[in-house]
Amino acid sequence: MISKNNAEHYVWGENCDGWYLVNRQDMLVIHEKMPPGTAEKRHWHSVARQFFFVLDGVLSMELDGEVHAISASQGLEIPPGSTHQARNDTGSPVEFIVISHPTTRGDRSDTP
């Protein structure tokens, strides 16, 4: 059994948290938490397909230049080759699950 409480934890970006729920080459499932006003770098993956599912709060996801406000119990698929950036543009933390198939390790290119 795995949960945020017993999963391997890491800190990324601007004081954001991540917990590895599944950490394999063929699949990566992460529970992430972003404080208000934080953002990841805009990037893309050549092979990995991702799905972001919001648990609490509102995640702003820029996908190929269009911003989507993803609320709790909503999700958005990110196809390979699509430029994207997750942001928390709100005044409250946002928590979400990211599923990547296969893993994104070694499959990330930052955009200017």
N, CA, C and O atoms as a Tinker XYZ file with bonds, in Angstrom:
   448  protein
     1  N      0.856000   -1.171000    0.000000    73     2
     2  CA     0.000000    0.000000    0.000000    64     1     3
     3  C      0.904000    1.236000    0.000000    63     2     4     5
     4  O      1.877000    1.300000    0.752000    81     3
     5  N      0.579000    2.208000   -0.840000    73     3     6
     6  CA     1.374000    3.434000   -0.930000    64     5     7
     7  C      0.465000    4.637000   -0.729000    63     6     8     9
     8  O     -0.693000    4.632000   -1.148000    81     7
     9  N      0.993000    5.654000   -0.092000    73     7    10
    10  CA     0.278000    6.920000    0.087000    64     9    11
    11  C      1.295000    8.039000    0.189000    63    10    12    13
    12  O      2.499000    7.793000    0.260000    81    11
    13  N      0.817000    9.244000    0.196000    73    11    14
    14  CA     1.667000   10.417000    0.377000    64    13    15
    15  C      2.441000   10.316000    1.695000    63    14    16    17
    16  O      3.556000   10.827000    1.807000    81    15
    17  N      1.846000    9.658000    2.686000    73    15    18
    18  CA     2.455000    9.565000    4.009000    64    17    19
    19  C      3.659000    8.629000    4.073000    63    18    20    21
    20  O      4.518000    8.801000    4.938000    81    19
    21  N      3.742000    7.630000    3.170000    73    19    22
    22  CA     4.869000    6.708000    3.235000    64    21    23
    23  C      5.684000    6.658000    1.941000    63    22    24    25
    24  O      6.621000    5.866000    1.842000    81    23
    25  N      5.353000    7.476000    0.961000    73    23    26
    26  CA     6.066000    7.494000   -0.316000    64    25    27
    27  C      7.359000    8.301000   -0.200000    63    26    28    29
    28  O      7.503000    9.156000    0.674000    81    27
    29  N      8.296000    8.007000   -1.107000    73    27    30
    30  CA     9.538000    8.782000   -1.176000    64    29    31
    31  C      9.197000   10.229000   -1.551000    63    30    32    33
    32  O      8.488000   10.470000   -2.528000    81    31
    33  N      9.703000   11.181000   -0.776000    73    31    34
    34  CA     9.406000   12.603000   -0.955000    64    33    35
    35  C     10.603000   13.323000   -1.570000    63    34    36    37
    36  O     11.751000   12.956000   -1.320000    81    35
    37  N     10.330000   14.341000   -2.369000    73    35    38
    38  CA    11.386000   15.216000   -2.888000    64    37    39
    39  C     10.834000   16.628000   -3.013000    63    38    40    41
    40  O      9.620000   16.824000   -3.059000    81    39
    41  N     11.718000   17.599000   -3.067000    73    39    42
    42  CA    11.355000   18.998000   -3.244000    64    41    43
    43  C     11.855000   19.431000   -4.618000    63    42    44    45
    44  O     12.980000   19.113000   -5.004000    81    43
    45  N     11.020000   20.155000   -5.352000    73    43    46
    46  CA    11.396000   20.610000   -6.692000    64    45    47
    47  C     10.984000   22.066000   -6.877000    63    46    48    49
    48  O     10.167000   22.596000   -6.124000    81    47
    49  N     11.563000   22.701000   -7.889000    73    47    50
    50  CA    11.184000   24.077000   -8.249000    64    49    51
    51  C     11.259000   25.030000   -7.077000    63    50    52    53
    52  O     12.228000   25.025000   -6.317000    81    51
    53  N     10.232000   25.849000   -6.934000    73    51    54
    54  CA    10.167000   26.902000   -5.926000    64    53    55
    55  C      9.449000   26.402000   -4.670000    63    54    56    57
    56  O      8.363000   26.879000   -4.340000    81    55
    57  N     10.064000   25.437000   -3.970000    73    55    58
    58  CA     9.510000   24.890000   -2.733000    64    57    59
    59  C      8.242000   24.057000   -2.968000    63    58    60    61
    60  O      7.332000   24.050000   -2.138000    81    59
    61  N      8.196000   23.362000   -4.099000    73    59    62
    62  CA     7.101000   22.443000   -4.402000    64    61    63
    63  C      7.474000   21.055000   -3.892000    63    62    64    65
    64  O      8.655000   20.727000   -3.777000    81    63
    65  N      6.466000   20.243000   -3.588000    73    63    66
    66  CA     6.685000   18.901000   -3.063000    64    65    67
    67  C      6.212000   17.845000   -4.041000    63    66    68    69
    68  O      5.254000   18.055000   -4.785000    81    67
    69  N      6.889000   16.713000   -4.034000    73    67    70
    70  CA     6.480000   15.564000   -4.822000    64    69    71
    71  C      6.653000   14.287000   -4.029000    63    70    72    73
    72  O      7.570000   14.169000   -3.218000    81    71
    73  N      5.768000   13.329000   -4.265000    73    71    74
    74  CA     5.834000   12.015000   -3.634000    64    73    75
    75  C      5.692000   10.968000   -4.722000    63    74    76    77
    76  O      4.703000   10.966000   -5.454000    81    75
    77  N      6.682000   10.063000   -4.840000    73    75    78
    78  CA     6.639000    8.998000   -5.835000    64    77    79
    79  C      5.677000    7.906000   -5.381000    63    78    80    81
    80  O      5.958000    7.199000   -4.412000    81    79
    81  N      4.567000    7.762000   -6.056000    73    79    82
    82  CA     3.608000    6.700000   -5.756000    64    81    83
    83  C      3.938000    5.436000   -6.555000    63    82    84    85
    84  O      3.821000    4.322000   -6.043000    81    83
    85  N      4.348000    5.617000   -7.804000    73    83    86
    86  CA     4.856000    4.541000   -8.655000    64    85    87
    87  C      6.068000    5.117000   -9.367000    63    86    88    89
    88  O      5.985000    6.187000   -9.970000    81    87
    89  N      7.198000    4.412000   -9.303000    73    87    90
    90  CA     8.435000    4.941000   -9.878000    64    89    91
    91  C      9.131000    3.823000  -10.661000    63    90    92    93
    92  O     10.070000    3.188000  -10.181000    81    91
    93  N      8.629000    3.606000  -11.896000    73    91    94
    94  CA     9.174000    2.560000  -12.760000    64    93    95
    95  C      9.501000    3.164000  -14.121000    63    94    96    97
    96  O      9.048000    4.264000  -14.438000    81    95
    97  N     10.281000    2.454000  -14.922000    73    95    98
    98  CA    10.626000    2.937000  -16.259000    64    97    99
    99  C      9.402000    3.038000  -17.165000    63    98   100   101
   100  O      9.326000    3.935000  -18.006000    81    99
   101  N      8.444000    2.126000  -17.000000    73    99   102
   102  CA     7.287000    2.121000  -17.887000    64   101   103
   103  C      6.148000    3.004000  -17.396000    63   102   104   105
   104  O      5.190000    3.242000  -18.132000    81   103
   105  N      6.240000    3.501000  -16.140000    73   103   106
   106  CA     5.183000    4.363000  -15.607000    64   105   107
   107  C      5.694000    5.121000  -14.392000    63   106   108   109
   108  O      6.427000    4.584000  -13.561000    81   107
   109  N      5.288000    6.384000  -14.312000    73   107   110
   110  CA     5.628000    7.233000  -13.179000    64   109   111
   111  C      4.331000    7.876000  -12.686000    63   110   112   113
   112  O      3.619000    8.518000  -13.459000    81   111
   113  N      4.024000    7.701000  -11.388000    73   111   114
   114  CA     2.850000    8.327000  -10.789000    64   113   115
   115  C      3.339000    9.129000   -9.596000    63   114   116   117
   116  O      3.956000    8.587000   -8.678000    81   115
   117  N      3.056000   10.434000   -9.618000    73   115   118
   118  CA     3.547000   11.343000   -8.585000    64   117   119
   119  C      2.386000   12.155000   -8.024000    63   118   120   121
   120  O      1.540000   12.642000   -8.774000    81   119
   121  N      2.352000   12.298000   -6.708000    73   119   122
   122  CA     1.444000   13.228000   -6.030000    64   121   123
   123  C      2.269000   14.491000   -5.816000    63   122   124   125
   124  O      3.333000   14.434000   -5.201000    81   123
   125  N      1.796000   15.626000   -6.314000    73   123   126
   126  CA     2.552000   16.869000   -6.200000    64   125   127
   127  C      1.729000   17.942000   -5.510000    63   126   128   129
   128  O      0.499000   17.942000   -5.555000    81   127
   129  N      2.449000   18.860000   -4.868000    73   127   130
   130  CA     1.825000   20.006000   -4.198000    64   129   131
   131  C      2.615000   21.254000   -4.561000    63   130   132   133
   132  O      3.835000   21.304000   -4.405000    81   131
   133  N      1.886000   22.273000   -5.055000    73   131   134
   134  CA     2.507000   23.544000   -5.432000    64   133   135
   135  C      1.929000   24.662000   -4.569000    63   134   136   137
   136  O      0.714000   24.861000   -4.546000    81   135
   137  N      2.790000   25.397000   -3.858000    73   135   138
   138  CA     2.313000   26.556000   -3.098000    64   137   139
   139  C      1.804000   27.651000   -4.040000    63   138   140   141
   140  O      2.077000   27.611000   -5.240000    81   139
   141  N      1.072000   28.617000   -3.508000    73   139   142
   142  CA     0.591000   29.730000   -4.331000    64   141   143
   143  C      1.740000   30.445000   -5.047000    63   142   144   145
   144  O      2.817000   30.636000   -4.482000    81   143
   145  N      1.494000   30.834000   -6.291000    73   143   146
   146  CA     2.448000   31.636000   -7.052000    64   145   147
   147  C      3.646000   30.891000   -7.598000    63   146   148   149
   148  O      4.594000   31.533000   -8.051000    81   147
   149  N      3.652000   29.555000   -7.578000    73   147   150
   150  CA     4.790000   28.795000   -8.084000    64   149   151
   151  C      4.506000   28.263000   -9.482000    63   150   152   153
   152  O      3.358000   28.186000   -9.918000    81   151
   153  N      5.589000   27.897000  -10.176000    73   151   154
   154  CA     5.460000   27.373000  -11.539000    64   153   155
   155  C      6.656000   26.488000  -11.859000    63   154   156   157
   156  O      7.749000   26.675000  -11.323000    81   155
   157  N      6.431000   25.525000  -12.738000    73   155   158
   158  CA     7.548000   24.740000  -13.253000    64   157   159
   159  C      8.050000   25.417000  -14.522000    63   158   160   161
   160  O      7.384000   26.309000  -15.049000    81   159
   161  N      9.213000   25.008000  -15.020000    73   159   162
   162  CA     9.724000   25.535000  -16.284000    64   161   163
   163  C      8.897000   24.972000  -17.435000    63   162   164   165
   164  O      8.488000   23.812000  -17.409000    81   163
   165  N      8.658000   25.804000  -18.439000    73   163   166
   166  CA     7.954000   25.355000  -19.645000    64   165   167
   167  C      8.849000   24.322000  -20.335000    63   166   168   169
   168  O     10.049000   24.546000  -20.500000    81   167
   169  N      8.260000   23.192000  -20.736000    73   167   170
   170  CA     9.044000   22.104000  -21.312000    64   169   171
   171  C      8.156000   21.192000  -22.151000    63   170   172   173
   172  O      6.955000   21.426000  -22.289000    81   171
   173  N      8.771000   20.143000  -22.711000    73   171   174
   174  CA     8.045000   19.134000  -23.471000    64   173   175
   175  C      8.766000   17.793000  -23.343000    63   174   176   177
   176  O      9.944000   17.738000  -22.991000    81   175
   177  N      8.041000   16.721000  -23.634000    73   175   178
   178  CA     8.593000   15.367000  -23.603000    64   177   179
   179  C      8.429000   14.757000  -24.990000    63   178   180   181
   180  O      7.372000   14.884000  -25.608000    81   179
   181  N      9.470000   14.100000  -25.474000    73   179   182
   182  CA     9.378000   13.533000  -26.822000    64   181   183
   183  C      8.639000   12.196000  -26.841000    63   182   184   185
   184  O      8.040000   11.849000  -27.859000    81   183
   185  N      8.665000   11.440000  -25.745000    73   183   186
   186  CA     8.053000   10.117000  -25.717000    64   185   187
   187  C      6.911000   10.025000  -24.698000    63   186   188   189
   188  O      5.861000    9.454000  -24.994000    81   187
   189  N      7.111000   10.578000  -23.517000    73   187   190
   190  CA     6.148000   10.405000  -22.423000    64   189   191
   191  C      4.828000   11.130000  -22.675000    63   190   192   193
   192  O      4.800000   12.279000  -23.116000    81   191
   193  N      3.753000   10.433000  -22.385000    73   191   194
   194  CA     2.410000   11.007000  -22.367000    64   193   195
   195  C      2.063000   11.193000  -20.898000    63   194   196   197
   196  O      2.323000   10.307000  -20.084000    81   195
   197  N      1.471000   12.348000  -20.545000    73   195   198
   198  CA     1.155000   12.629000  -19.155000    64   197   199
   199  C     -0.325000   12.933000  -18.968000    63   198   200   201
   200  O     -1.016000   13.373000  -19.886000    81   199
   201  N     -0.787000   12.680000  -17.739000    73   199   202
   202  CA    -2.139000   13.044000  -17.354000    64   201   203
   203  C     -2.063000   13.689000  -15.975000    63   202   204   205
   204  O     -1.569000   13.083000  -15.024000    81   203
   205  N     -2.552000   14.917000  -15.874000    73   203   206
   206  CA    -2.589000   15.679000  -14.621000    64   205   207
   207  C     -4.015000   15.652000  -14.093000    63   206   208   209
   208  O     -4.949000   16.020000  -14.805000    81   207
   209  N     -4.189000   15.216000  -12.842000    73   207   210
   210  CA    -5.507000   15.133000  -12.220000    64   209   211
   211  C     -5.470000   15.892000  -10.900000    63   210   212   213
   212  O     -4.705000   15.538000  -10.003000    81   211
   213  N     -6.286000   16.929000  -10.775000    73   211   214
   214  CA    -6.253000   17.804000   -9.600000    64   213   215
   215  C     -7.082000   17.203000   -8.471000    63   214   216   217
   216  O     -8.227000   16.794000   -8.661000    81   215
   217  N     -6.467000   17.162000   -7.287000    73   215   218
   218  CA    -7.127000   16.670000   -6.078000    64   217   219
   219  C     -7.749000   17.806000   -5.279000    63   218   220   221
   220  O     -8.856000   17.675000   -4.756000    81   219
   221  N     -7.023000   18.936000   -5.188000    73   219   222
   222  CA    -7.483000   20.073000   -4.388000    64   221   223
   223  C     -6.888000   21.353000   -4.951000    63   222   224   225
   224  O     -5.695000   21.404000   -5.250000    81   223
   225  N     -7.705000   22.384000   -5.098000    73   223   226
   226  CA    -7.240000   23.657000   -5.631000    64   225   227
   227  C     -7.469000   23.754000   -7.128000    63   226   228   229
   228  O     -8.247000   22.994000   -7.706000    81   227
   229  N     -6.774000   24.708000   -7.748000    73   227   230
   230  CA    -6.882000   24.929000   -9.195000    64   229   231
   231  C     -5.477000   24.997000   -9.781000    63   230   232   233
   232  O     -4.662000   25.816000   -9.356000    81   231
   233  N     -5.195000   24.147000  -10.746000    73   231   234
   234  CA    -3.916000   24.121000  -11.440000    64   233   235
   235  C     -4.072000   24.824000  -12.780000    63   234   236   237
   236  O     -4.960000   24.481000  -13.560000    81   235
   237  N     -3.223000   25.801000  -13.052000    73   235   238
   238  CA    -3.189000   26.435000  -14.375000    64   237   239
   239  C     -2.180000   25.670000  -15.214000    63   238   240   241
   240  O     -0.999000   25.606000  -14.871000    81   239
   241  N     -2.645000   25.087000  -16.315000    73   239   242
   242  CA    -1.763000   24.338000  -17.202000    64   241   243
   243  C     -1.743000   25.008000  -18.559000    63   242   244   245
   244  O     -2.755000   25.062000  -19.257000    81   243
   245  N     -0.579000   25.517000  -18.924000    73   243   246
   246  CA    -0.407000   26.066000  -20.262000    64   245   247
   247  C     -0.020000   24.903000  -21.167000    63   246   248   249
   248  O      0.996000   24.245000  -20.945000    81   247
   249  N     -0.826000   24.656000  -22.178000    73   247   250
   250  CA    -0.603000   23.566000  -23.126000    64   249   251
   251  C     -0.582000   24.148000  -24.529000    63   250   252   253
   252  O     -1.604000   24.609000  -25.037000    81   251
   253  N      0.589000   24.123000  -25.150000    73   251   254
   254  CA     0.765000   24.663000  -26.499000    64   253   255
   255  C      0.190000   26.075000  -26.625000    63   254   256   257
   256  O     -0.479000   26.395000  -27.608000    81   255
   257  N      0.458000   26.920000  -25.618000    73   255   258
   258  CA     0.067000   28.326000  -25.656000    64   257   259
   259  C     -1.314000   28.638000  -25.114000    63   258   260   261
   260  O     -1.654000   29.811000  -24.960000    81   259
   261  N     -2.126000   27.622000  -24.817000    73   259   262
   262  CA    -3.466000   27.846000  -24.272000    64   261   263
   263  C     -3.474000   27.467000  -22.791000    63   262   264   265
   264  O     -3.002000   26.392000  -22.422000    81   263
   265  N     -4.012000   28.352000  -21.939000    73   263   266
   266  CA    -4.045000   28.101000  -20.498000    64   265   267
   267  C     -5.376000   27.457000  -20.113000    63   266   268   269
   268  O     -6.447000   27.951000  -20.465000    81   267
   269  N     -5.284000   26.348000  -19.383000    73   267   270
   270  CA    -6.451000   25.615000  -18.880000    64   269   271
   271  C     -6.456000   25.709000  -17.367000    63   270   272   273
   272  O     -5.437000   25.431000  -16.735000    81   271
   273  N     -7.569000   26.092000  -16.769000    73   271   274
   274  CA    -7.736000   26.102000  -15.321000    64   273   275
   275  C     -8.366000   24.767000  -14.942000    63   274   276   277
   276  O     -9.541000   24.529000  -15.220000    81   275
   277  N     -7.584000   23.898000  -14.306000    73   275   278
   278  CA    -8.044000   22.554000  -13.958000    64   277   279
   279  C     -8.417000   22.551000  -12.482000    63   278   280   281
   280  O     -7.558000   22.753000  -11.624000    81   279
   281  N     -9.676000   22.325000  -12.185000    73   279   282
   282  CA   -10.183000   22.321000  -10.807000    64   281   283
   283  C    -10.171000   20.911000  -10.237000    63   282   284   285
   284  O     -9.904000   19.943000  -10.948000    81   283
   285  N    -10.465000   20.807000   -8.937000    73   283   286
   286  CA   -10.524000   19.508000   -8.263000    64   285   287
   287  C    -11.466000   18.560000   -8.995000    63   286   288   289
   288  O    -12.549000   18.956000   -9.426000    81   287
   289  N    -11.050000   17.324000   -9.128000    73   287   290
   290  CA   -11.779000   16.251000   -9.820000    64   289   291
   291  C    -11.796000   16.419000  -11.324000    63   290   292   293
   292  O    -12.628000   15.814000  -12.001000    81   291
   293  N    -10.886000   17.235000  -11.868000    73   291   294
   294  CA   -10.734000   17.386000  -13.318000    64   293   295
   295  C     -9.298000   17.037000  -13.701000    63   294   296   297
   296  O     -8.387000   17.118000  -12.876000    81   295
   297  N     -9.108000   16.648000  -14.966000    73   295   298
   298  CA    -7.783000   16.300000  -15.436000    64   297   299
   299  C     -7.543000   16.767000  -16.857000    63   298   300   301
   300  O     -8.472000   17.158000  -17.564000    81   299
   301  N     -6.272000   16.721000  -17.269000    73   299   302
   302  CA    -5.883000   17.131000  -18.618000    64   301   303
   303  C     -4.745000   16.234000  -19.089000    63   302   304   305
   304  O     -3.770000   16.013000  -18.370000    81   303
   305  N     -4.888000   15.721000  -20.308000    73   303   306
   306  CA    -3.846000   14.887000  -20.911000    64   305   307
   307  C     -2.865000   15.759000  -21.679000    63   306   308   309
   308  O     -3.260000   16.697000  -22.372000    81   307
   309  N     -1.582000   15.442000  -21.548000    73   307   310
   310  CA    -0.518000   16.149000  -22.256000    64   309   311
   311  C      0.135000   15.151000  -23.217000    63   310   312   313
   312  O      0.864000   14.265000  -22.772000    81   311
   313  N     -0.110000   15.276000  -24.521000    73   311   314
   314  CA     0.484000   14.348000  -25.483000    64   313   315
   315  C      1.992000   14.587000  -25.639000    63   314   316   317
   316  O      2.466000   15.694000  -25.382000    81   315
   317  N      2.743000   13.572000  -26.052000    73   315   318
   318  CA     4.166000   13.761000  -26.319000    64   317   319
   319  C      4.369000   14.879000  -27.343000    63   318   320   321
   320  O      3.573000   15.036000  -28.270000    81   319
   321  N      5.432000   15.647000  -27.167000    73   319   322
   322  CA     5.757000   16.730000  -28.089000    64   321   323
   323  C      5.040000   18.034000  -27.808000    63   322   324   325
   324  O      5.302000   19.028000  -28.485000    81   323
   325  N      4.141000   18.065000  -26.829000    73   323   326
   326  CA     3.379000   19.277000  -26.512000    64   325   327
   327  C      4.100000   20.103000  -25.444000    63   326   328   329
   328  O      4.447000   19.593000  -24.379000    81   327
   329  N      4.314000   21.364000  -25.740000    73   327   330
   330  CA     4.923000   22.270000  -24.777000    64   329   331
   331  C      3.907000   22.573000  -23.685000    63   330   332   333
   332  O      2.752000   22.894000  -23.966000    81   331
   333  N      4.357000   22.467000  -22.424000    73   331   334
   334  CA     3.433000   22.691000  -21.315000    64   333   335
   335  C      4.157000   23.263000  -20.101000    63   334   336   337
   336  O      5.377000   23.162000  -19.974000    81   335
   337  N      3.367000   23.868000  -19.212000    73   335   338
   338  CA     3.880000   24.439000  -17.968000    64   337   339
   339  C      2.768000   24.433000  -16.933000    63   338   340   341
   340  O      1.701000   25.008000  -17.153000    81   339
   341  N      3.020000   23.779000  -15.797000    73   339   342
   342  CA     2.080000   23.778000  -14.676000    64   341   343
   343  C      2.386000   24.990000  -13.806000    63   342   344   345
   344  O      3.544000   25.287000  -13.510000    81   343
   345  N      1.310000   25.694000  -13.398000    73   343   346
   346  CA     1.457000   26.877000  -12.539000    64   345   347
   347  C      0.351000   26.878000  -11.503000    63   346   348   349
   348  O     -0.731000   26.329000  -11.710000    81   347
   349  N      0.656000   27.515000  -10.376000    73   347   350
   350  CA    -0.390000   27.785000   -9.394000    64   349   351
   351  C     -0.564000   29.294000   -9.358000    63   350   352   353
   352  O      0.205000   29.996000   -8.702000    81   351
   353  N     -1.559000   29.787000  -10.052000    73   351   354
   354  CA    -1.832000   31.225000  -10.146000    64   353   355
   355  C     -2.782000   31.700000   -9.051000    63   354   356   357
   356  O     -3.221000   32.850000   -9.071000    81   355
   357  N     -3.104000   30.827000   -8.095000    73   355   358
   358  CA    -4.074000   31.170000   -7.058000    64   357   359
   359  C     -3.368000   31.516000   -5.745000    63   358   360   361
   360  O     -2.141000   31.464000   -5.655000    81   359
   361  N     -4.151000   31.865000   -4.746000    73   359   362
   362  CA    -3.637000   32.187000   -3.419000    64   361   363
   363  C     -3.647000   31.009000   -2.473000    63   362   364   365
   364  O     -3.357000   31.173000   -1.287000    81   363
   365  N     -3.976000   29.813000   -2.968000    73   363   366
   366  CA    -4.030000   28.601000   -2.143000    64   365   367
   367  C     -3.178000   27.506000   -2.772000    63   366   368   369
   368  O     -2.968000   27.518000   -3.985000    81   367
   369  N     -2.682000   26.558000   -1.976000    73   367   370
   370  CA    -1.926000   25.443000   -2.552000    64   369   371
   371  C     -2.797000   24.617000   -3.497000    63   370   372   373
   372  O     -4.022000   24.597000   -3.375000    81   371
   373  N     -2.153000   23.945000   -4.429000    73   371   374
   374  CA    -2.847000   23.013000   -5.314000    64   373   375
   375  C     -2.150000   21.656000   -5.201000    63   374   376   377
   376  O     -0.921000   21.581000   -5.198000    81   375
   377  N     -2.944000   20.586000   -5.108000    73   375   378
   378  CA    -2.413000   19.229000   -5.071000    64   377   379
   379  C     -2.993000   18.444000   -6.239000    63   378   380   381
   380  O     -4.174000   18.562000   -6.566000    81   379
   381  N     -2.132000   17.636000   -6.863000    73   379   382
   382  CA    -2.555000   16.898000   -8.042000    64   381   383
   383  C     -1.726000   15.641000   -8.214000    63   382   384   385
   384  O     -0.660000   15.489000   -7.617000    81   383
   385  N     -2.233000   14.747000   -9.039000    73   383   386
   386  CA    -1.538000   13.519000   -9.427000    64   385   387
   387  C     -1.066000   13.684000  -10.865000    63   386   388   389
   388  O     -1.808000   14.165000  -11.721000    81   387
   389  N      0.186000   13.278000  -11.122000    73   387   390
   390  CA     0.728000   13.266000  -12.481000    64   389   391
   391  C      1.061000   11.815000  -12.828000    63   390   392   393
   392  O      1.832000   11.155000  -12.132000    81   391
   393  N      0.465000   11.336000  -13.915000    73   391   394
   394  CA     0.761000    9.996000  -14.416000    64   393   395
   395  C      1.535000   10.163000  -15.719000    63   394   396   397
   396  O      1.081000   10.849000  -16.636000    81   395
   397  N      2.695000    9.538000  -15.795000    73   395   398
   398  CA     3.530000    9.616000  -16.996000    64   397   399
   399  C      3.794000    8.211000  -17.513000    63   398   400   401
   400  O      4.165000    7.315000  -16.754000    81   399
   401  N      3.599000    8.029000  -18.820000    73   399   402
   402  CA     3.838000    6.728000  -19.452000    64   401   403
   403  C      4.584000    6.917000  -20.749000    63   402   404   405
   404  O      4.038000    7.547000  -21.656000    81   403
   405  N      5.808000    6.409000  -20.903000    73   403   406
   406  CA     6.636000    5.861000  -19.842000    64   405   407
   407  C      7.159000    6.978000  -18.943000    63   406   408   409
   408  O      6.664000    8.104000  -18.999000    81   407
   409  N      8.153000    6.670000  -18.119000    73   407   410
   410  CA     8.716000    7.682000  -17.224000    64   409   411
   411  C      9.210000    8.892000  -18.014000    63   410   412   413
   412  O      9.526000    8.781000  -19.199000    81   411
   413  N      9.273000   10.039000  -17.355000    73   411   414
   414  CA     9.787000   11.263000  -17.991000    64   413   415
   415  C     11.298000   11.411000  -17.782000    63   414   416   417
   416  O     11.903000   12.346000  -18.306000    81   415
   417  N     11.899000   10.516000  -17.037000    73   415   418
   418  CA    13.350000   10.590000  -16.778000    64   417   419
   419  C     14.119000   10.502000  -18.092000    63   418   420   421
   420  O     13.973000    9.537000  -18.842000    81   419
   421  N     14.945000   11.523000  -18.368000    73   419   422
   422  CA    15.720000   11.558000  -19.593000    64   421   423
   423  C     14.904000   11.935000  -20.810000    63   422   424   425
   424  O     15.404000   11.848000  -21.932000    81   423
   425  N     13.658000   12.354000  -20.623000    73   423   426
   426  CA    12.756000   12.680000  -21.730000    64   425   427
   427  C     12.141000   14.056000  -21.525000    63   426   428   429
   428  O     10.934000   14.231000  -21.694000    81   427
   429  N     12.959000   15.026000  -21.164000    73   427   430
   430  CA    12.456000   16.372000  -20.926000    64   429   431
   431  C     13.370000   17.378000  -21.621000    63   430   432   433
   432  O     14.593000   17.320000  -21.488000    81   431
   433  N     12.757000   18.301000  -22.367000    73   431   434
   434  CA    13.499000   19.379000  -23.008000    64   433   435
   435  C     12.830000   20.689000  -22.610000    63   434   436   437
   436  O     11.645000   20.899000  -22.868000    81   435
   437  N     13.612000   21.574000  -21.972000    73   435   438
   438  CA    13.095000   22.887000  -21.601000    64   437   439
   439  C     12.979000   23.768000  -22.823000    63   438   440   441
   440  O     13.771000   23.650000  -23.757000    81   439
   441  N     11.992000   24.654000  -22.823000    73   439   442
   442  CA    11.811000   25.591000  -23.918000    64   441   443
   443  C     12.217000   26.982000  -23.434000    63   442   444   445
   444  O     12.118000   27.287000  -22.246000    81   443
   445  N     12.670000   27.812000  -24.353000    73   443   446
   446  CA    13.089000   29.169000  -23.946000    64   445   447
   447  C     11.956000   30.024000  -23.468000    63   446   448
   448  O     12.168000   31.180000  -23.100000    81   447
